[in-house]
Amino acid sequence: MPKTLIEQIQLFLKYLQYEKRYSPHTVLAYSKDLNQFATFLSDTYEVSKTEEISHLFIRSWMVEFVNAGVLPRSINRKLSCLKSFFKFSLKRQFISADPLSKIVRPKTGKKLPNVISQKALEILLSRLGELETDYETIRDKTIIELLYLTGIRRSELISLQETSIDWSQQSLKVLGKGKKERLIPLTRQMLSSLEDYLTIKRESFDIASSHLFLTNKGKPLYPKLVYNIVKRNLALVTSIEQKSPHVLRHSFATHLSNNGAELNAVKELLGHANLSATQIYTHNTIDRLKSVYNKAHPKAGK
């Protein structure tokens, strides 16, 4: 059995990777936070074993972040990482009590997601449809359209295969977090765009590739390229600071909610594990209802 904190952290990371099947991105984030915590304990308190960790040490670690100006949301993310590690350590009997149980998390204000208006996205998709018909332009248009019309994550987009499209059922098979599959319906317009894209893809590359989307050199997409494609195109219709693929996911969910979609249906389309993660998308619906109320009720605003 591993005895040191570092050894137990490595065991925990392997557990996340091979048993929980967390994405490489998530495992890397856990690794950074836990190793940062281990370095702090070693340098500050000369602690090298999990059972030696006190809640006072964790509080001291939090104070360092506060003094450095780290936002409460980021501190809570690191504490969530510790919570998972200590839960694992309890099950493996590395510790007899959870030192995090005496920690009060810093309060965070409710952060609403960045959303682009329906009109702005309609204008963008219309503009993209009028551009040249080379491979890169059609690929970028199809990526923007697919992200907005399905709400899939960037990592899910990158992992799509040509066989992910079910033409007869008019749906898209998506492999989400935890290797969970879900089906998302595709509109006729989206299917037509995918058909046009696949036609020029096959004309542009001699080599066969099962990946749905490719770079200009015929290689699978990578995260930074997708981010740059989205950022460049969203800049045409919005001035919001954040112009990431996730903004299109936020917009997809918010627009569904605004137009009357049931929250459980939105949850399934997004691939959320629980409803609480989806509830944030009701904020715009409430704002819309307030607007309707203020305009229509004779006593509103008086």
N, C-alpha and C positions, 0 to 999 in steps of 0.2 A: 504494500500500500504506500502511495506517495506520502512523504512526511512534510515537505516544505510547502509554503504557500505557492511558490512558483510552479512546483510540480503539480499541485492540485488545480491550479489555474489551467495548466496545459491539458490536464485530464478533462476538466470542465469544457474547454473549447472543443476537444475531440468529441465529447458527448453532444454538443450543439451541432457539430458538423455532420456526424455520422448517424446519430440516433434521432435527434430532433430535426435534422435535415435543414438547418438554417442556411440561408444564402451566404456565399463567401463574403459579401459586403457586410452582412450583419455580424458574422463571426469576427471579421476584422475590427469592427467597431467595439465589440465586447473585449477583444484582445487588447486594444489600445487603452480602454478604460481600466481594465483589471491590472494590466501591467503598470499603468500610471499609479494606481492605488498601491500596488506592491512596492514600487520604488519609493513612494512617499513614506510608507510604513518603515521601510528599511533605513532610509536616510534620516528620518525624524525620530523614530522610536526604537530602531534596531530590532524590529519585529520581522521574523522570517517564517513564522508558523501561523496557520489559520486560527488555531485555538487560542493564540495570544492576543487576537484582535479585540479591542474594547470599543464600546460605543463612543467613548471619549475621543478615541483616535479618529473615528469616522467624523465626528463633529469638527475636530481640528482640520480635517481634510476639506470639509465643506467651507469652513471659515476662510481657508486659503483661496478658494474659488470666489467667494463673495468679495474678498479684498481685491481680487484681481479683476473684478467687474464682470464675472461670468453670470449670465442670466439665470434666474431660478429654473426656467424650463430645461436648460442644459444640465444644471446640477441634478434635477430630478431624473433626467435620463441616465446619468451616471449612477444614481442611487438605485434605479430600476435594474441596472446591470448587476450591482452588488446584491440586490435582493434575490435575483436568479441564482447567483453563485452561492450565496449562503443557504438557500433552499436545497441546492444540490449537495452542499457540504453536510447539511443535516441528515439527508437521506443516506449519504455514504459514511456517516458517523465520523467525519473529520472534526466536527464541533458538536457540543452538547446543547448549545443555546445560540440563538440568532442575535448577534450584537446590533443588528439594524432595528430590532423591535423597539428600542428606546429612542430612536431617531424621529424627530418631527420634520417632515419635508417642508421646504420653503414654499410659500403660496405663489401661485402663478395666475396671472390674469388670463381670461379666456381669449385665445388668439383665433380670430376668424380667418378662414382660408382666403387667399387671393383668388378672385374670380374675374373672368373676362365676360363682358355682356354678350348675349345671344346675337345682337345686331352686329357687334364688332367681329365676331367669329364668322357670321354669314358673309360679311364684306370680305374677310380674309380668304375664305374658301372660294368665293366668286372671283377674286383677283388671281388666286393661284390657278384657277381653271382657264384663265386667259393667257397664261405664260407659254413660253416655248415648249416644244414636245420632246426635249432631250431626256435621257435617262434620269439624270440627277434632279431635274425640275419635277418630273412626274413622280419620282420616288419621294421627294420631300413633301409634295402636295398630298400624296397618299398617306404618308406618316402622320402629318398634321390632322388629316381627316379621320384617320383610324383612331388616333389618340383621343380625339374629341368625341367621336361617335360611339366609342366603346368604353372609355374611361380606364383603359388598361395602364399599368405601370410601365415605366421605361424598360425595366428588366424583362417584363413580360413581352413587350414589343420585340426586343432583341432576340428572344428565344423562340419567336414564332417560326414555324416551318410552313412550306407551301401546303402540306397536308393538314395544317391547322384550320384551313378553310373548308367548311362543309357546304358545298354549293347547293346540294339538293335541299338541305335543311335551312339554308341561309343563316348560318351561324359560324362563330369563331370559337375554337377550342383553345383555352388559355391555361397555361400552367402557372399558378400563382404561388404565394408564400406557403411553405411547408409542403411543396410539391402537390398541392391540391388543384384539381382541374375544375374548371367551370366553363359553361357555354354562354356566349353572349350573342344575341341576335344581330344580324347585319341587315341594313336597309338595302333596297335594290340599287340605290345610288352608290352606296359603299361597295357593293359587289361589282358594279360596273367600273368603279375606279380601280378596284383590285385587278379586274380583268385587263384593263388598259395597262396597268403597271406591269403585270406578268408578261404581257405581250412584248413590251419594250425591254423588259429584263432579259427575256430569252433571245431577243434580237441583238442585245448589247454584249452578251457574254457567251463565249464558246463552251466554257466549263459549266457543268451542271452543279447546282448547289441546292441543297434542301432548305437552306435558310430562306425565309421569305424576303427579307430586305438585305441588300448588299451595299458595300461602299462602291465608289467609282472604279475601284480596282478588282471588284468581284469577291471581296472578302466579307465575312459577317460584320454587321454593325458593332460599334463599341459605344459605351455610355456617353463619352464626351461629344462624339459626332451627333448623336441624337439630341443632346442638350443644345448644341450650337445651331442645329437645324430649327428647333423650336424657338429658341431665343431670337434668331435672325428674322423669322417670319412673324412672330408675335409683335416685334418692334414696329411692324408696319401698321398695326391697328390699336396699340395700347401703350401707355406711358408708365404702367406699373413697374416697380423696380424688379420684382421677381418674374421672370419669363421662362420658367422651367417646364419640362413635360408634365410635372405634377400639377401645374396650374390648369392644364387642360383636363386633367382628371378631376380637380376641384370643380371646374366649370361644368363638366359632364354631370356630376352628381347634383350640383346646385340647380342647374337648369331642369333636370328631371324632377327634383323636389318642388321647384317653383311651379311646374306645370302639372302638379297633382299626383306624381308617382308615389306609391306607398313606400314607406321607409324600409320595410323588409325587402321589397323588390330592389331598391337601390343598394341595400346591403349585399344581396346576392350578386348583383352585377359588378360591384366593386371587389368582391371576394373578401369582405371583412369577416373576421372570426366572430365578432359580437356586435350587437346593435349600437352600443355606446360609441364606437368609432365612427358610425354613420350619422349620429344625431347632430353633429356639428353642421351638417349641410341643411338643416332646417332653418338656420338663421335668416337666410334670404327670404324664405317663405314667410316668416314672421314679419320681416321688414315690409314685404309686399302687402300683407294683410293690414298692417298699420297704415300704410299709404292709402289703401282702399277705404279703410275706416275713416281716416281723417278727411278724405274727400267726400265721402258719402253721408256720414252721420251729421245730422243738423247741429248737434251739440259739440262735435269734435273741434278742438282747438279754441273753444270759447271759454 
